[in-house]
Amino acid sequence: MKSERLQFTADDGESLHYKSWNVHGASRALVLLHRGHEHADRWDSVAPSLLMPDTAIYAWEARGHGQSPGRRGHAAGFMEYVRDLDTFFRHLQKQHGLVPEKTVVVAHSVG
């Protein structure tokens, strides 16, 4: 299962990163949220081993983490992460056809 690094634009204009293990024609989605001070690449060994052939997998990279811009591990407040995550889900719906009712979110620690 091959991954692709992509970006989406947050409400404040910042370009935030995410990884996609997108299965063509997938009818379901799994969204992975990393823990504090981590990044989307931490899911590289996990995503392919999940053996979910009809599921597209997306790993969000919070601002200030991984390749997303911002001071490392910092956001103006927790609501900034909430707004970014909301924008991310809207992006996935528009760009990848994500259906909320067919999506599972897995959050690690503060993810």
C-alpha positions as CSV (number, residue, x, y, z in Angstrom):
1,M,0.0,0.0,0.0
2,K,1.6,3.2,-1.2
3,S,1.2,6.5,0.6
4,E,1.1,10.0,-0.8
5,R,1.8,13.3,1.0
6,L,-0.8,15.9,0.4
7,Q,-1.9,19.3,1.7
8,F,-5.0,21.3,2.5
9,T,-5.6,24.9,3.3
10,A,-6.7,25.8,6.8
11,D,-9.2,28.6,7.4
12,D,-6.4,31.0,8.2
13,G,-4.6,30.3,4.9
14,E,-1.9,28.0,6.3
15,S,-1.1,24.9,4.1
16,L,-1.3,21.9,6.4
17,H,0.0,18.4,5.5
18,Y,-1.5,14.9,5.6
19,K,-0.8,11.5,4.3
20,S,-3.1,9.4,2.2
21,W,-3.2,5.6,1.6
22,N,-6.0,6.0,-0.8
23,V,-7.6,2.9,-2.2
24,H,-9.2,3.7,-5.6
25,G,-13.0,3.2,-5.3
26,A,-12.9,2.8,-1.5
27,S,-16.3,3.0,0.1
28,R,-15.1,3.7,3.7
29,A,-12.4,5.8,5.3
30,L,-10.2,5.7,8.4
31,V,-8.7,9.0,9.7
32,L,-5.7,8.8,12.0
33,L,-4.7,11.6,14.4
34,H,-1.2,11.5,15.8
35,R,-0.3,12.2,19.4
36,G,1.4,15.3,20.7
37,H,4.8,16.2,19.2
38,E,4.5,13.5,16.5
39,H,3.6,13.5,12.8
40,A,1.8,11.6,10.1
41,D,4.8,9.5,9.2
42,R,4.5,7.6,12.5
43,W,1.6,5.7,10.8
44,D,3.7,4.4,8.0
45,S,4.2,1.0,9.5
46,V,0.6,0.8,10.8
47,A,-1.5,1.8,7.9
48,P,-0.4,-0.9,5.4
49,S,-0.7,-3.6,8.1
50,L,-4.4,-2.9,8.8
51,L,-5.5,-5.0,5.8
52,M,-8.6,-3.0,5.0
53,P,-8.9,-3.3,1.2
54,D,-12.1,-1.2,0.8
55,T,-10.9,1.6,3.1
56,A,-9.0,4.8,2.3
57,I,-6.7,5.9,5.1
58,Y,-5.8,9.5,5.9
59,A,-3.3,10.7,8.6
60,W,-3.6,14.3,9.6
61,E,-0.6,16.4,10.5
62,A,-1.4,19.1,13.0
63,R,0.0,22.6,12.6
64,G,3.4,22.8,14.2
65,H,4.0,19.1,13.7
66,G,5.8,17.2,11.0
67,Q,5.8,19.1,7.7
68,S,2.9,21.4,8.7
69,P,4.1,25.0,9.4
70,G,4.2,26.6,12.7
71,R,6.2,26.7,15.9
72,R,7.0,23.0,16.8
73,G,4.2,21.6,18.9
74,H,2.4,24.9,19.3
75,A,-1.1,26.2,18.4
76,A,-2.7,29.4,19.6
77,G,-5.1,27.2,21.6
78,F,-6.8,23.9,21.4
79,M,-9.7,25.4,19.4
80,E,-7.1,26.1,16.6
81,Y,-6.7,22.3,16.3
82,V,-10.4,21.8,16.3
83,R,-10.9,24.3,13.5
84,D,-8.1,22.8,11.5
85,L,-9.6,19.3,12.0
86,D,-13.0,20.5,10.9
87,T,-11.5,22.1,7.8
88,F,-9.6,18.9,7.1
89,F,-12.8,16.8,7.2
90,R,-14.5,19.2,4.8
91,H,-11.5,18.9,2.5
92,L,-11.6,15.1,2.6
93,Q,-15.3,15.2,1.8
94,K,-14.8,17.5,-1.2
95,Q,-11.5,16.2,-2.6
96,H,-11.7,12.4,-1.7
97,G,-15.5,11.8,-1.4
98,L,-15.2,11.0,2.3
99,V,-18.7,10.1,3.7
100,P,-18.9,10.9,7.5
101,E,-21.3,8.0,8.2
102,K,-18.7,5.6,6.7
103,T,-15.7,7.0,8.4
104,V,-13.8,5.9,11.6
105,V,-11.5,8.3,13.4
106,V,-8.6,6.9,15.5
107,A,-6.9,9.3,17.8
108,H,-3.7,8.6,19.6
109,S,-3.2,10.3,23.0
110,V,-4.1,14.0,22.6
111,G,-4.9,13.4,18.9
